[in-house]
Amino acid sequence: NVDSIPLLTIETWVKPSNVTSGRVEDQRVILSFDREANFKFSVGNHADSGSAGKPCLSFANETGIHDVKGNGWSGDLRDNNWHQVAVTFQSQYVGVSTSSEIKFYVDGVNVSSHTGNWRPIGDHNDLARTPRFGWIGNDSAADTENGDTDSNHMWMGKMGVLRMYNQVLTPSEINMHFEVHRGQYGL
């Protein structure tokens, strides 16, 4: 389980196009890692047609694939405006007990929180999944550096700063990042 990710924050500035992809779920991948065997952060999710325009986190671990969307937020990110979008993931696994939390943020505000018993991301023993690849702006099942990407779920719009942390940023830290950078994006 050396590849497990118990703490994660992904934070980015995006300007999703208001033109739909034509697909019901309208998934637009911001960042995916390890051919979806670890995680994918997106706007919309291919597994849920009700997630279009919402921040979503899909992740895998030894118990399966989990799709979580920011369904506590009534907005739609596909408005052709700049937004700061972030997700935090925290899993504390002790023996047979797990306490987990996922939070979604839009423009410095926590818009949706989910608790569960999810184990750390990618905490599976799959040596066949090396080397590992990360993709920005696309989903991929590629097993080589120049392998095929999934053009059905490409990012549609613009993307600015993208940061990934191996810790959970606090709500005040995420809000501070929003306040510091909002002028650069006309907010």
Salt bridges, closest charged atoms under 4 A:
ASP3 OD2 - ARG132 NH2 3.10
GLU11 OE1 - HIS177 ND1 2.85
GLU25 OE2 - ARG23 NE 2.79
ASP26 OD2 - ARG28 NH2 2.94
ASP26 OD2 - ARG78 NH1 2.70
ASP34 OD1 - ARG35 NH2 3.27
ASP34 OD2 - ARG132 NH1 2.48
GLU36 OE2 - LYS40 NZ 3.55
ASP48 OD2 - LYS69 NZ 3.12
GLU62 OE2 - ARG119 NH1 1.99
ASP76 OD2 - ARG78 NH2 2.70
ASP79 OD2 - HIS83 NE2 3.03
ASP107 OD2 - HIS83 ND1 2.97
ASP126 OD2 - ARG129 NE 3.40
ASP139 OD2 - LYS40 NZ 3.58
ASP150 OD2 - HIS153 NE2 3.80
GLU179 OE1 - ARG182 NH1 3.26
